Amino acid sequence: MIEFQQVHKAYTVQGRQIPALQPTDLHVRRGEVFGLIGHSGAGKSTLLRLINRLEEPSGGRIIINGIEVTALDANGLRSFRRSVGMIFQHFNLLASKTVAENIAMPMKLAGGHGSADIAQRVRELLVRVGLSEHAQKYPAQLSGGQKQRVGIARALATGPDILLCDEATSALDPQTTAQVLQLLAEINRELGLTIVLITHEMDVIRRVCDRVGVMDGGVIVELGDVADVFLHPQHPTTISFVQESEDDDFVTDEDWQQVQGSIVRLTFLGESTYAPVLGRVARETGIDYSILAGRIGRIKDQPCGQLTVALSGSESQALAAREQLQAAGVTLEVIRA
Ligand SMILES: Nc1ncnc2c1ncn2[C@@H]1O[C@H](COP(=O)(O)OP(=O)(O)OP(=O)(O)O)[C@@H](O)[C@H]1O
């Protein structure tokens, strides 16, 4: 759907080249929610804005729905942009226009829509984002969450099949963030829109994304299904994001010096999260566990849990326990043999 082939970008400031995106290959699949996470300056906004050519690439090809976007002239680009909606951190609403007028704006600018058509479409969009009561209000009369809902309705006005979200929830409190993310998930599911979002919060990725790319220094350093990346982070940047998103302090190697036996991390995903596996394996093998760290939660629609445990028992009991856990669909990583 969205294909980057060796796309790179450097900004020129006072004759100096500032690299923002190193040559990047990327494939975003149709209908997925794809998240990019990275610290400030990692290159997320640059990558996002290259998709609809709000930034011009320094090189490489961008192909979307079979159209080589990097080869379009001004007319081609204008009509292509109707298939890409965008929402922003600070909403970018026109303060002097009502909610309904803000939402109608992209259709007016595109031309070719009668006023009855536009009014009907605005009504539908207001229902979709839950703001029917607020059509005649001005942005200043709305909460942050409501403003972002207007932003979403406006982005959907021209019937795009891609929605780009530029830190769309960064200015919102946690509860409002959850509601806006839920709305984005609904739009993805019900309208089949492909969503690309950027964020610096792992929690946003965990709640709504199917796949994630982790960016650092203009490079996507890790990419994969959210469950894989979140539960088994490989790159130091990813590991630091996952640790930041934990509520508890991470257990350190020093803490582990105090416990006997081998230490393993068990990951439960989907159905295995609720199965009474640990008790059964303990009974059948005679092994015992000390729990060193644990968390349980959801990744998008799937329950998941992770436990770090010390196994105490004989070597053959520990081996049998590991085999039984793996046979029950639990992923097992040995932290200390
Ligand atoms: N218009 C610009 N002119 C010059 N340099 C820029 C411009 N936009 C971004 N940069 C630089 O490019 C690099 C990548 O910036 P970018 O905004 O893409 O990162 P980001 O991950 O989105 O960061 P943030 O979360 O702070 O927005 C940074 O070094 C930044 O300073």
The ligand as an SDF file (V2000), in Angstrom:
LIG
                    3D

 31 33  0  0  0  0  0  0  0  0999 V2000
   12.3300   21.9910    8.6000 N   0  0  0  0  0  0  0  0  0  0  0  0
   13.4900   21.5430    9.0950 C   0  0  0  0  0  0  0  0  0  0  0  0
   14.6380   22.2240    8.8490 N   0  0  0  0  0  0  0  0  0  0  0  0
   15.8130   21.7670    9.3230 C   0  0  0  0  0  0  0  0  0  0  0  0
   15.9650   20.6530   10.0670 N   0  0  0  0  0  0  0  0  0  0  0  0
   14.8580   19.9640   10.3500 C   0  0  0  0  0  0  0  0  0  0  0  0
   13.5610   20.3600    9.8850 C   0  0  0  0  0  0  0  0  0  0  0  0
   12.6500   19.4760   10.3370 N   0  0  0  0  0  0  0  0  0  0  0  0
   13.3430   18.5600   11.0390 C   0  0  0  0  0  0  0  0  0  0  0  0
   14.6550   18.8400   11.0480 N   0  0  0  0  0  0  0  0  0  0  0  0
   15.7220   18.0300   11.6850 C   0  0  0  0  0  0  0  0  0  0  0  0
   15.6210   16.7020   11.1810 O   0  0  0  0  0  0  0  0  0  0  0  0
   15.8190   15.7440   12.2170 C   0  0  0  0  0  0  0  0  0  0  0  0
   14.5870   14.8560   12.3430 C   0  0  0  0  0  0  0  0  0  0  0  0
   13.4970   15.6680   12.7910 O   0  0  0  0  0  0  0  0  0  0  0  0
   11.9870   15.1530   12.8920 P   0  0  0  0  0  0  0  0  0  0  0  0
   11.1440   16.3280   13.2500 O   0  0  0  0  0  0  0  0  0  0  0  0
   11.6430   14.3740   11.6870 O   0  0  0  0  0  0  0  0  0  0  0  0
   12.1040   14.1590   14.1300 O   0  0  0  0  0  0  0  0  0  0  0  0
   10.9550   13.6350   15.0900 P   0  0  0  0  0  0  0  0  0  0  0  0
   11.3440   12.2480   15.4620 O   0  0  0  0  0  0  0  0  0  0  0  0
    9.6310   13.8200   14.4740 O   0  0  0  0  0  0  0  0  0  0  0  0
   11.1020   14.5870   16.3410 O   0  0  0  0  0  0  0  0  0  0  0  0
    9.9400   15.3100   17.2100 P   0  0  0  0  0  0  0  0  0  0  0  0
    9.2880   14.2140   17.9900 O   0  0  0  0  0  0  0  0  0  0  0  0
   10.7270   16.2440   18.0780 O   0  0  0  0  0  0  0  0  0  0  0  0
    9.0590   15.9900   16.2470 O   0  0  0  0  0  0  0  0  0  0  0  0
   16.1410   16.5520   13.4670 C   0  0  0  0  0  0  0  0  0  0  0  0
   17.5410   16.6510   13.5510 O   0  0  0  0  0  0  0  0  0  0  0  0
   15.5310   17.9150   13.1970 C   0  0  0  0  0  0  0  0  0  0  0  0
   16.2170   18.9240   13.8700 O   0  0  0  0  0  0  0  0  0  0  0  0
  1  2  1  0
  2  3  1  0
  2  7  2  0
  3  4  2  0
  4  5  1  0
  5  6  2  0
  6  7  1  0
  6 10  1  0
  7  8  1  0
  8  9  2  0
  9 10  1  0
 10 11  1  0
 11 12  1  0
 11 30  1  0
 12 13  1  0
 13 14  1  0
 13 28  1  0
 14 15  1  0
 15 16  1  0
 16 17  2  0
 16 18  1  0
 16 19  1  0
 19 20  1  0
 20 21  2  0
 20 22  1  0
 20 23  1  0
 23 24  1  0
 24 25  2  0
 24 26  1  0
 24 27  1  0
 28 29  1  0
 28 30  1  0
 30 31  1  0
M  END
$$$$
